[in-house]
Amino acid sequence: MRSAELSGVGSQGFSRVFGQVSPLTYAVALTAFIAASIFVTADAFRTFEDIAERNALMQRLGAAQPLLSRQFVATVFDPVAAEVDDGAAYSGLAQRGGVAFGLALLFAVAAFRRRPVILPKSDVPYSDLLATIPFGIACWTADGRLIACNEQYRARLNAEPSDVRIGASYAASVRRFVQGGFMQLITEDDRNRVLELHREDGTCLMIDERPLDGGGFVTLVTDVTETRRTDHLLTSIREEQKVLARRYHEEKLRAEAASQSKTAFLAHLSHDIRTPLNHIIGFADLMRHETYGPLSDRYIEYVDSIRTSGERLLGFFASTLDLAELEGGRRVLNPVELDVDDLLMAVTKRFSAQAQRKGIALTLGAPALALIVADRFSLERMLGNVVDNAIRYTPPRGRVTLTAYAASDGVVLEVTDTGIGMSAERLATVSQPFAFGDAALTRDRDGAGLGLAIARTIVELSGGRLAIDSRPGLGTTVAVSLPLMDARAPAVDIAAE
């Protein structure tokens, strides 16, 4: 079974190989081999006749002259020599036959030709093939005459019947297509040319001309109107973005300049007002002690109101001046090594009396046993502002707790109270300068609304972060995270930032 399959495959292979040989090659080879065969056959007959004639001659000679025949045979026609002569004759016959067939083979090889491949003829018309292409296409002769086109070509160009008939001129068609618009060359090389046709109705067509191997060329037409509109829109958007970026940069510079002007104004204003306020407070104290004579009770009350209002106003301008110096970069922080527990203890002692007067429990959490490097005065000011707000907005019998947590990468200071809390809207602006909130939260307020703003600025200048978590009716937690700093680091000059 296997040998049969192999033989079948072999026969198919031989038939496929020989089926590719040209008939002319077969004719030349057959003629050459027939001629060689005729030559070999004739040569064989002639050789056999020569041998037969020689043998017949010897026989006649022996019958006529026996004595001469024996002498001739003994001297000339020796039997061994006769056999050698016959072998030479047969050998010569074989050599001449080989030469003849070799020449025939050479003729066959010289005349070898392959059978020309005949492709099966397609039954699909040329126009039907073009109709299957999803974009406009038209074929032209070398001299620019239309051979065929599809319906997409007609529709995209809104071509007239005269422009799509067989033999229509390419140049004349293009001139009619460009009327009312313009043609723009995009690229051109040896293989193709790309044009853009901008028509009067606002459409944009891309015309791609490509040469054909047999001469002539083909035209591919695609509608790129939406693509060009998108490109123009993107270009406009980019230009608007550049304009907006430039305006943003200009407004940013103006805002920075305004902020610097505001800071300078507040600094000068605070400094100029503190001096007369100190005079007012000093004269109020002098009148209160009745240094130059007694005053009536009503005047004493007026003097107390003047002194209290002056002190509050002085504190307001002092806070404003501090914020202006911090934001303006004119405050120099001198970092020193601080014990976190000692810092919290100092702040607790400072506000313990205020908490007792309001009936609030001011407690201290577990020791953190951590050391940080920071400006002590600034941190005490920051914690003081946070604790002061916590005591102010915590009702009696409430609690304010100071806690510190040490980690490998820093320290977290927390101030937690059980006060009235704040809503999410209030949290968004509570650390902004002069953010007082609504009357319910500020009915007991006597500050300038700068406490948390100053605290946040100090924390940020110290390299930390301040976060606030609050719920209305539950309380507020202010967390300050400070990084661990190298104790050997030099003083930080904020003005250099």
Salt bridges, closest charged atoms under 4 A:
ASP43 OD1 - ARG46 NH2 2.95
ASP43 OD2 - ARG96 NE 2.33
ASP85 OD2 - ARG54 NH1 3.89
ASP86 OD1 - ARG54 NH2 2.19
GLU151 OE1 - ARG154 NH1 3.09
ASP163 OD1 - ARG176 NH2 2.13
GLU196 OE1 - HIS198 NE2 3.16
GLU196 OE2 - ARG228 NH2 2.43
ASP208 OD2 - ARG210 NH2 2.98
GLU209 OE1 - ARG193 NH2 2.89
GLU226 OE2 - ARG229 NH1 3.31
ASP231 OD2 - ARG228 NH1 3.38
GLU251 OE2 - ARG254 NH1 2.75
ASP272 OD1 - HIS271 ND1 3.72
ASP285 OD1 - ARG307 NE 2.38
ASP304 OD1 - ARG288 NE 2.80
GLU311 OE2 - ARG307 NH2 2.95
ASP322 OD1 - ARG331 NH2 3.18
ASP322 OD2 - ARG381 NH1 2.34
GLU325 OE1 - ARG331 NH2 2.99
GLU327 OE1 - LYS262 NZ 3.69
GLU380 OE2 - ARG376 NE 3.09
ASP388 OD2 - ARG392 NH2 2.39
ASP446 OD1 - ARG392 NE 3.34
ASP469 OD1 - ARG471 NH1 2.85
ASP486 OD1 - ARG488 NE 3.52
